[in-house]
């Protein structure tokens, strides 16, 4: 699990730097109908982080193994209005959520790893 924690921390540094090159217009551009813009892709990563954070918190106190519940990704992205937000705010949200996930991730306990 430690390698996952290290990798998450690396991405929390790398991704914002990679996204700095996008202008707001480019970040809002959908290359095709029914496809997400870069803003919406990062927004989707925020939604995934929200779900993962809940899973990491729940696994620490639930006695039964974790059950992964799917969610309606397209609807979440649309309802969160990521397309209308500045990219900087979406990236800040993504970073904050992943920082909290990092704080919740087990650091190698065998019992927690089995349940995740």
C-alpha atoms as an extended CHARMM CRD file, in Angstrom:
* protein
*
       116  EXT
         1         1  UNK       CA              0.0000000000        0.0000000000        0.0000000000  PROA      1               0.0000000000
         2         2  UNK       CA              2.9140000000        2.3380000000        0.5860000000  PROA      2               0.0000000000
         3         3  UNK       CA              3.6840000000        2.4830000000       -3.1260000000  PROA      3               0.0000000000
         4         4  UNK       CA              0.0880000000        3.6030000000       -3.7450000000  PROA      4               0.0000000000
         5         5  UNK       CA              0.4710000000        6.3750000000       -1.1770000000  PROA      5               0.0000000000
         6         6  UNK       CA              3.7380000000        7.4810000000       -2.7720000000  PROA      6               0.0000000000
         7         7  UNK       CA              2.1820000000        7.3950000000       -6.2410000000  PROA      7               0.0000000000
         8         8  UNK       CA             -0.8280000000        9.4390000000       -5.1040000000  PROA      8               0.0000000000
         9         9  UNK       CA              1.4820000000       12.0640000000       -3.6210000000  PROA      9               0.0000000000
        10        10  UNK       CA              3.4850000000       12.1880000000       -6.8490000000  PROA      10              0.0000000000
        11        11  UNK       CA              0.3130000000       12.7770000000       -8.8740000000  PROA      11              0.0000000000
        12        12  UNK       CA             -0.7920000000       15.5170000000       -6.4820000000  PROA      12              0.0000000000
        13        13  UNK       CA              2.3600000000       17.3630000000       -7.5600000000  PROA      13              0.0000000000
        14        14  UNK       CA              2.4180000000       16.3460000000      -11.2540000000  PROA      14              0.0000000000
        15        15  UNK       CA             -1.1950000000       16.8330000000      -12.3360000000  PROA      15              0.0000000000
        16        16  UNK       CA             -1.6110000000       20.5220000000      -11.4270000000  PROA      16              0.0000000000
        17        17  UNK       CA              1.6230000000       21.3140000000      -13.2930000000  PROA      17              0.0000000000
        18        18  UNK       CA              0.4500000000       19.4100000000      -16.3710000000  PROA      18              0.0000000000
        19        19  UNK       CA             -2.8760000000       21.2710000000      -16.3630000000  PROA      19              0.0000000000
        20        20  UNK       CA             -1.3350000000       24.7540000000      -16.0760000000  PROA      20              0.0000000000
        21        21  UNK       CA             -0.7390000000       24.7590000000      -19.8330000000  PROA      21              0.0000000000
        22        22  UNK       CA             -4.4850000000       24.8240000000      -20.6050000000  PROA      22              0.0000000000
        23        23  UNK       CA             -6.1510000000       28.1650000000      -21.2300000000  PROA      23              0.0000000000
        24        24  UNK       CA             -9.7250000000       28.3850000000      -19.9280000000  PROA      24              0.0000000000
        25        25  UNK       CA            -10.9600000000       28.0770000000      -23.5320000000  PROA      25              0.0000000000
        26        26  UNK       CA             -8.8760000000       24.9560000000      -24.1500000000  PROA      26              0.0000000000
        27        27  UNK       CA             -9.9080000000       23.4760000000      -20.7920000000  PROA      27              0.0000000000
        28        28  UNK       CA            -13.5660000000       23.9860000000      -21.7370000000  PROA      28              0.0000000000
        29        29  UNK       CA            -13.2610000000       22.4960000000      -25.2060000000  PROA      29              0.0000000000
        30        30  UNK       CA            -15.1470000000       19.2640000000      -25.8910000000  PROA      30              0.0000000000
        31        31  UNK       CA            -13.5340000000       17.4690000000      -28.8090000000  PROA      31              0.0000000000
        32        32  UNK       CA            -16.7850000000       15.7270000000      -29.7230000000  PROA      32              0.0000000000
        33        33  UNK       CA            -20.4220000000       15.6870000000      -28.6480000000  PROA      33              0.0000000000
        34        34  UNK       CA            -21.0130000000       13.5490000000      -25.5470000000  PROA      34              0.0000000000
        35        35  UNK       CA            -17.2790000000       13.7630000000      -24.6810000000  PROA      35              0.0000000000
        36        36  UNK       CA            -15.9640000000       15.5140000000      -21.6050000000  PROA      36              0.0000000000
        37        37  UNK       CA            -13.8060000000       18.6160000000      -21.7300000000  PROA      37              0.0000000000
        38        38  UNK       CA            -10.5250000000       18.6630000000      -19.7790000000  PROA      38              0.0000000000
        39        39  UNK       CA            -12.4060000000       20.5140000000      -17.0050000000  PROA      39              0.0000000000
        40        40  UNK       CA            -14.9990000000       17.7640000000      -16.8680000000  PROA      40              0.0000000000
        41        41  UNK       CA            -12.3310000000       15.0510000000      -16.8650000000  PROA      41              0.0000000000
        42        42  UNK       CA            -10.6660000000       16.6190000000      -13.8300000000  PROA      42              0.0000000000
        43        43  UNK       CA            -14.1360000000       17.1120000000      -12.3300000000  PROA      43              0.0000000000
        44        44  UNK       CA            -14.7660000000       13.4030000000      -12.8140000000  PROA      44              0.0000000000
        45        45  UNK       CA            -11.5260000000       12.7370000000      -10.9300000000  PROA      45              0.0000000000
        46        46  UNK       CA            -12.9660000000       14.8790000000       -8.1100000000  PROA      46              0.0000000000
        47        47  UNK       CA            -16.1550000000       12.8180000000       -8.0960000000  PROA      47              0.0000000000
        48        48  UNK       CA            -14.1080000000        9.6120000000       -8.0270000000  PROA      48              0.0000000000
        49        49  UNK       CA            -12.0690000000       11.0160000000       -5.1480000000  PROA      49              0.0000000000
        50        50  UNK       CA            -15.2740000000       11.7490000000       -3.2160000000  PROA      50              0.0000000000
        51        51  UNK       CA            -16.3950000000        8.1570000000       -3.6190000000  PROA      51              0.0000000000
        52        52  UNK       CA            -12.9630000000        6.7670000000       -2.7810000000  PROA      52              0.0000000000
        53        53  UNK       CA            -12.6830000000        8.9340000000        0.3190000000  PROA      53              0.0000000000
        54        54  UNK       CA            -15.9780000000        7.5300000000        1.5670000000  PROA      54              0.0000000000
        55        55  UNK       CA            -14.6860000000        4.0030000000        0.9140000000  PROA      55              0.0000000000
        56        56  UNK       CA            -11.4620000000        4.6020000000        2.8470000000  PROA      56              0.0000000000
        57        57  UNK       CA            -13.3490000000        6.0530000000        5.7890000000  PROA      57              0.0000000000
        58        58  UNK       CA            -15.9310000000        3.2600000000        5.7870000000  PROA      58              0.0000000000
        59        59  UNK       CA            -13.3670000000        0.4570000000        5.5860000000  PROA      59              0.0000000000
        60        60  UNK       CA            -11.8980000000        1.6660000000        8.8760000000  PROA      60              0.0000000000
        61        61  UNK       CA            -15.0750000000        1.1170000000       10.8660000000  PROA      61              0.0000000000
        62        62  UNK       CA            -17.2270000000       -1.4190000000        9.0200000000  PROA      62              0.0000000000
        63        63  UNK       CA            -16.9650000000       -5.0760000000        9.9810000000  PROA      63              0.0000000000
        64        64  UNK       CA            -18.0110000000       -6.4660000000        6.5990000000  PROA      64              0.0000000000
        65        65  UNK       CA            -15.8280000000       -6.3200000000        3.4770000000  PROA      65              0.0000000000
        66        66  UNK       CA            -16.1240000000       -3.2170000000        1.3500000000  PROA      66              0.0000000000
        67        67  UNK       CA            -18.8240000000       -3.3190000000       -1.3240000000  PROA      67              0.0000000000
        68        68  UNK       CA            -18.0860000000       -1.0660000000       -4.2960000000  PROA      68              0.0000000000
        69        69  UNK       CA            -21.2200000000        0.7920000000       -5.2880000000  PROA      69              0.0000000000
        70        70  UNK       CA            -21.1900000000        2.2520000000       -8.8000000000  PROA      70              0.0000000000
        71        71  UNK       CA            -22.3910000000        5.7850000000       -9.4520000000  PROA      71              0.0000000000
        72        72  UNK       CA            -23.7060000000        7.6140000000      -12.4990000000  PROA      72              0.0000000000
        73        73  UNK       CA            -20.5290000000        9.3130000000      -13.6590000000  PROA      73              0.0000000000
        74        74  UNK       CA            -21.9920000000       11.3710000000      -16.5100000000  PROA      74              0.0000000000
        75        75  UNK       CA            -24.7920000000       12.6740000000      -14.3190000000  PROA      75              0.0000000000
        76        76  UNK       CA            -22.3790000000       13.5780000000      -11.5270000000  PROA      76              0.0000000000
        77        77  UNK       CA            -20.1610000000       15.5450000000      -13.9200000000  PROA      77              0.0000000000
        78        78  UNK       CA            -23.1580000000       17.3820000000      -15.3440000000  PROA      78              0.0000000000
        79        79  UNK       CA            -24.7560000000       18.1550000000      -11.9700000000  PROA      79              0.0000000000
        80        80  UNK       CA            -21.4850000000       19.4540000000      -10.5000000000  PROA      80              0.0000000000
        81        81  UNK       CA            -21.2350000000       22.0780000000      -13.3110000000  PROA      81              0.0000000000
        82        82  UNK       CA            -17.5120000000       21.6070000000      -13.7720000000  PROA      82              0.0000000000
        83        83  UNK       CA            -17.7660000000       23.0390000000      -17.2820000000  PROA      83              0.0000000000
        84        84  UNK       CA            -18.7690000000       26.4050000000      -15.7840000000  PROA      84              0.0000000000
        85        85  UNK       CA            -16.0340000000       26.5100000000      -13.1260000000  PROA      85              0.0000000000
        86        86  UNK       CA            -12.5320000000       27.9020000000      -13.5350000000  PROA      86              0.0000000000
        87        87  UNK       CA            -10.0420000000       25.0790000000      -14.0930000000  PROA      87              0.0000000000
        88        88  UNK       CA             -7.9770000000       26.3890000000      -11.1750000000  PROA      88              0.0000000000
        89        89  UNK       CA            -10.8870000000       25.7590000000       -8.7690000000  PROA      89              0.0000000000
        90        90  UNK       CA            -11.4750000000       22.2400000000      -10.0760000000  PROA      90              0.0000000000
        91        91  UNK       CA             -7.7870000000       21.3750000000       -9.7050000000  PROA      91              0.0000000000
        92        92  UNK       CA             -7.7710000000       22.8330000000       -6.1700000000  PROA      92              0.0000000000
        93        93  UNK       CA            -10.7910000000       20.6770000000       -5.2830000000  PROA      93              0.0000000000
        94        94  UNK       CA             -9.0980000000       17.5840000000       -6.7560000000  PROA      94              0.0000000000
        95        95  UNK       CA             -5.9260000000       18.3050000000       -4.8100000000  PROA      95              0.0000000000
        96        96  UNK       CA             -7.7880000000       18.8730000000       -1.5490000000  PROA      96              0.0000000000
        97        97  UNK       CA             -9.8220000000       15.6730000000       -1.8800000000  PROA      97              0.0000000000
        98        98  UNK       CA             -6.7460000000       13.6050000000       -2.6680000000  PROA      98              0.0000000000
        99        99  UNK       CA             -4.8640000000       15.1510000000        0.2370000000  PROA      99              0.0000000000
       100       100  UNK       CA             -7.6760000000       13.9430000000        2.4880000000  PROA      100             0.0000000000
       101       101  UNK       CA             -7.5810000000       10.4800000000        0.8750000000  PROA      101             0.0000000000
       102       102  UNK       CA             -3.8600000000       10.3780000000        1.5550000000  PROA      102             0.0000000000
       103       103  UNK       CA             -4.5760000000       11.0500000000        5.2340000000  PROA      103             0.0000000000
       104       104  UNK       CA             -7.0790000000        8.1560000000        5.3300000000  PROA      104             0.0000000000
       105       105  UNK       CA             -5.0820000000        5.5080000000        3.4770000000  PROA      105             0.0000000000
       106       106  UNK       CA             -3.7020000000        2.6940000000        5.5800000000  PROA      106             0.0000000000
       107       107  UNK       CA              0.0630000000        2.6140000000        5.7040000000  PROA      107             0.0000000000
       108       108  UNK       CA              0.4340000000       -1.0910000000        5.1670000000  PROA      108             0.0000000000
       109       109  UNK       CA             -1.6440000000       -2.8550000000        7.8000000000  PROA      109             0.0000000000
       110       110  UNK       CA             -2.4530000000       -6.3290000000        6.4590000000  PROA      110             0.0000000000
       111       111  UNK       CA             -6.0070000000       -6.3350000000        7.8370000000  PROA      111             0.0000000000
       112       112  UNK       CA             -6.8960000000       -3.0400000000        6.1470000000  PROA      112             0.0000000000
       113       113  UNK       CA             -5.3130000000       -4.1090000000        2.8600000000  PROA      113             0.0000000000
       114       114  UNK       CA             -7.4740000000       -7.2660000000        2.7840000000  PROA      114             0.0000000000
       115       115  UNK       CA            -10.6390000000       -5.2300000000        3.3000000000  PROA      115             0.0000000000
       116       116  UNK       CA             -9.8250000000       -2.6570000000        0.6030000000  PROA      116             0.0000000000
